[in-house]
Amino acid sequence: MKKNGSISIIAIPICIGVLFCSGCTEPSRSVEPRSINTSAPRAYQPVAIKILPLTEIGTKNNVRVLRAYVSLMDSFGDYVKSQATFRFELYQYVARSAEPKGARLVIWPDIDLTEAAESQQYWRDFLRGYEFELELGPVYPQSYLLQVTCICPGQVRLSAEYNL
């Protein structure tokens, strides 16, 4: 009888140990792939354009030029590089007017940045924006209004104005 008692004393801790080690897990299930949010890539496309305050009229090799610095922003407010076509127009600025955009003085040919190499030529990573140098004809000392229009993928048009 003593033998049976010692076996049960040893068997009980072993059984308890086996129960604790085996755990109570559910059988493994196959992992279902997550559905891809197709609107997420749109969140990274440009939704706003900003003309940076570095924009100015200056000279280069005795020729008057407009140096325009432009940034595109996505829906998170981050600056992005994107395929786009830029259009620059310079207007006479009419002070103290409900419509400050006067007569159009200059319109430059569209700048197509849909190719990566062309886009890289204008992109300035340290500014997180594009730099454009546009030749000006004879301009007179007065105030100007620069309008930049960006045509993004999907024919989305973004526009901004800046007083010079």
N, C-alpha and C positions, 0 to 999 in steps of 0.2 A: 504494500500500500504506500509505502514511503516513496517507492519508485514512481508511481503514477503521479503523486503530488509534485515531485520535483520536475517532471516533464511538463505538467500544466503550468508551473511557475515560469519555466523557460519559454513555453509556447506562447503565452499571453503577450510578453513584450515583443516577440518576433512578429506576431500577427499585427500588433499595433504599429510597429515600425513599417511593415509592408503597407498598411493602410495610409500612413502619413507620406510615405515615399511615392506611392502611386498617384496621389492627388485626385481631384474631382474635376478633371477637365472635360470639356465638351469635345465630341469628335471633330476633327478638322474639317473645315468647309473649303470649297474652292473659292478663290477670291474673284469677285466680279470686277471687271475693269470699270473705272470711273468714266462717266460720260464727259466728253470734252465740251467745254463752254466755248461755243463758236463766236460769241461776242467779245471774248477776251482779247483777241488780236486787234479788234477795233479800238480798244481802250488805249493802245499804244500808237495809234495814228494821230497825226496833228489835228487839233481842234481849235487852236488859236495861233496867231502870229503876233510877233512883237518886234518893233523897230528899236534897236538899242540906242542909247544916248551917245554912243561914239560916232554916230552918223554925222557927217559934215561935208561941206564943200571946201575943197582945197585945190592945190596944184600939183601936177606931176609932169616933169619935163616941160615946163612952161605951158601946160595945157590944163585948163580948169576941169576938175573931176569931182564927181559925187562919190564919196565912200559911204556905202550903205551897209549896215550890220543888221542882220535879220535872224531872229530865232523862232523856231516852231515849238509849240508845247503840246503835249498829249493831255488826256483827260485827268491825269494825276498831277499836272502842273510841272512835269519834268520836260527839259529841253530834249528834242529828238532830231535825228537826221531822217529825212524822208525823200522819196522820189517826188518831185514836184516841178512845176513850171512857174517861174517868177516873172511878174510884169511890174515895171517901175514907171511911174508918171510923176512929173513935177508940175505943180500948179502955182500960180500967183496966190499969195496969202492975203486975204482981205481982213484987216483988223476990225474989231468991233462990229462984226456982222453975224447974223444968224447962220449964214452959210459962208464959212471962211475960205472955201475952195473957190478961187477965182478962175481966170482963164488958164487953160492948159498950155504950158510953155514947151514941154518936152515929153515925148513918149519914146522909150527905148524898145528895141526888139525884145521879144520874150526870151528868157534864159531858161533853156530846157535842161533840167537836172535829173532826168529819168534814168540815165546811165550812171553806173557807179563811179567810173573814172572821171566823168564830168562833175559829178557831185563832190567828189573828193578834192577837186581843184579849188572849189569855193569854200569848203568846210574848214572852220577854225575850231579845233577841239578845245583849246584853252578858253574860248568864248562860249562854247556850246552853241554855235550859230554859224551863219554864212557871212562872208565878206564879199561885197560886190564893188567894183570900181567902174563907174560909168562916166564916159566923156561928156562934157557939157559944151554946148555952143556958147556964144556970147551971152552972159547973164549980167544983169544990172544989180547994183546994190539995193536989194529989197528983201523982204521976207518971203519965204517959199513954204509950200506944203508938199511933202513927199507922200505919195500914196503907193503902197506895195500890195499887190494882189498875188496870192499863192494859189495855184490850182493843184490840188492834191489828188491822190488816187481816188477813183470813184467820182471824179468831177466836183469834188467839194472845193468851194472857193472860200478862202480866208483873206481878210483885208485889214490893213492898218494904215493910219496916217500919222505923220510926224512933222512938226513945225521946225523949219530951219531958219 
